[in-house]
Amino acid sequence: MEKVTKILVHLSKNVAPQCARFAQSITGHFTETLDEVEVKCSLENNRFTLCECEKGRGIPLKRATFCPFKYLSVAEAAAIPLDVQSRGVDVGVAILLQSANQKVLLTRRASSLRIFPNVWVPPGGHVELDERLLDAGLRELREETGLKLDPGDVSAQLLGLWESVFPPMLSRGMPQRHHVVTYMLLNTSLTHQQLQASLRPEPAEVSGCLWVDASLVKAIVSAVDGEEGSVTPLEGVAPTVRYITSTNVSEVSPEGVLSESDLPLSVLCNRAPNSGEDVERVSTGTKYALELWLKNLEGQGTRC
């Protein structure tokens, strides 16, 4: 039996689970035309398996409308270097940490990171061997932000799955990384002010932290990646988000010190560029997760 060295995506559709190929669309495995589908998922024996399910009985899996693997030709797929193809499809976990006063923590990836630098995402990373999704998420939360929470401190819910590709568009280069990101919602009994006081971000990974509420999230998700046109911030959302004050956003120095700063709302409403260098923005997958979070709040009868 081949030794398992990392957690990879396996697919099942009327057959025994097979390891997903790097150059295939995970979403496209279950639907020929749509960009979103419901699936069942499980993590057992260091395999993350996705399989078909009836509508209304699974977890949403989505890809971007511009997902490279949606448009990759057979010849282009064959031209991907073998060392890249051999990576398979990795599994990540991202934590939407919701405070008692219904704010969610986002972090800005450090500028030195090779993948999605300067992009706002929830804390998260790879699932390691023999980890459960929740344990992996809590570990990544601790490593990136310094927040130490135990499974008994939170209530956890799997919100959805996102097919993530880097670079995110063929116009910006051939795919180098391919993940399925599991977005987990963690509810805590602590307010964002209490959590903010314990923030100790790792500057090698995080350059900023931002607490967002439902009204700000609505403005962020209104900037749909892949669509043209300007975005008008929603009424009632301040044009500037202030660091560390009432909105609890923090700039992280190279030494890990938090300081107050201003962040224009327009930065959070930037769209993914079709070409050239990336810009500071909220990632497409994060926007999807935030939309799911809003729906979850509405389902709880919470006014947004």
Secondary structure by P-SEA (a helix, b strand, c coil): cccccbbbbbbbccccccccccccccccccccccccccbbbbbccccbbbbbbccccbbbbbbccccccccccaaaaaacccccccccbbbbbbbbcccccbbbbbbbccccccccccccccccccccccccaaaaaaaaaaaccccccccccbbbbbccccccccccccccccccbbbbbbbbbbbbcccaaaaaaacccccccccbbbbbcaaaaaaaaccccccccccccccccccccccccccbbbbbcccbbbbbbbbbcccccccccccccccccccaaaaaaaaaaaaaaaaacccc
